[in-house]
Amino acid sequence: MEDGDILVACTDGIIEAESRNGELWGAQRLESVFSACGRQTPQRILDRILNEVSAFTDGAPQKDDMALLVMGVRAESRPAPDQWQV
């Protein structure tokens, strides 16, 4: 990975989150939301993904654990932007 890259990792509970109709949220939605985030901070990307999953499930019961990691990569010699939590 290189300076400025963002890593997103999640458990299958995020990908397999179900709507009230039984539709899965899916990897394609995750990729679409991440792509739409542009160069936002890892925290904002994490919040956006969780908000999108929550809106999609619309209060349907959670059937699996959910874990989500969003990490920004920066060069060691470059200070973290103010909004990144290190």
C-alpha positions as CSV (number, residue, x, y, z in Angstrom):
1,M,0.0,0.0,0.0
2,E,1.1,3.5,-0.6
3,D,0.8,6.9,1.1
4,G,-2.8,8.1,0.9
5,D,-4.4,4.7,0.3
6,I,-7.4,3.6,2.3
7,L,-8.1,0.1,3.4
8,V,-11.6,-1.1,4.1
9,A,-12.1,-4.5,5.7
10,C,-15.3,-6.0,7.1
11,T,-16.9,-9.2,8.3
12,D,-19.6,-11.0,6.4
13,G,-22.1,-9.5,8.7
14,I,-21.8,-6.2,6.9
15,I,-22.0,-7.8,3.4
16,E,-24.9,-10.0,4.4
17,A,-26.9,-7.4,6.3
18,E,-30.5,-8.0,5.2
19,S,-33.3,-5.6,4.4
20,R,-36.8,-6.2,5.7
21,N,-37.5,-7.9,2.4
22,G,-34.6,-10.3,2.9
23,E,-32.3,-8.7,0.3
24,L,-28.6,-8.7,1.1
25,W,-26.6,-5.4,1.2
26,G,-23.8,-7.1,-0.7
27,A,-20.2,-6.3,-1.7
28,Q,-21.3,-4.2,-4.7
29,R,-23.0,-1.7,-2.4
30,L,-20.0,-1.6,-0.1
31,E,-17.8,-0.9,-3.2
32,S,-20.2,1.8,-4.4
33,V,-20.4,3.6,-1.1
34,F,-16.6,3.5,-0.7
35,S,-16.1,4.8,-4.3
36,A,-18.5,7.6,-3.6
37,C,-16.5,8.7,-0.5
38,G,-13.6,10.0,-2.6
39,R,-10.7,11.2,-0.4
40,Q,-12.7,11.5,2.8
41,T,-11.1,10.6,6.2
42,P,-11.2,7.0,7.4
43,Q,-13.6,8.1,10.1
44,R,-16.0,9.7,7.7
45,I,-15.9,6.7,5.4
46,L,-16.6,4.3,8.3
47,D,-19.5,6.5,9.4
48,R,-20.9,6.7,5.9
49,I,-20.8,2.9,5.4
50,L,-22.4,2.2,8.8
51,N,-25.1,4.8,8.0
52,E,-25.8,3.2,4.6
53,V,-26.0,-0.3,6.1
54,S,-28.3,1.0,8.8
55,A,-30.6,2.7,6.3
56,F,-30.7,-0.4,4.1
57,T,-31.7,-2.7,7.0
58,D,-34.2,-0.2,8.3
59,G,-34.4,-1.8,11.7
60,A,-34.5,-5.4,10.5
61,P,-33.1,-7.8,13.1
62,Q,-29.3,-8.2,12.9
63,K,-28.5,-11.9,12.1
64,D,-24.7,-11.8,12.4
65,D,-21.9,-9.9,14.1
66,M,-20.7,-6.8,12.2
67,A,-17.1,-5.5,12.3
68,L,-15.8,-2.8,10.0
69,L,-12.2,-1.4,9.8
70,V,-11.3,1.7,7.7
71,M,-7.6,2.6,7.8
72,G,-5.7,5.4,6.1
73,V,-2.0,4.8,5.1
74,R,0.4,7.7,5.4
75,A,4.1,8.1,4.9
76,E,6.0,7.9,8.1
77,S,7.7,11.3,7.5
78,R,4.4,13.0,6.7
79,P,2.2,14.2,9.7
80,A,-1.3,12.9,9.8
81,P,-4.0,15.3,8.7
82,D,-5.7,17.0,11.7
83,Q,-8.9,15.0,11.1
84,W,-7.2,11.5,11.1
85,Q,-7.1,9.8,14.4
86,V,-3.7,8.2,15.0
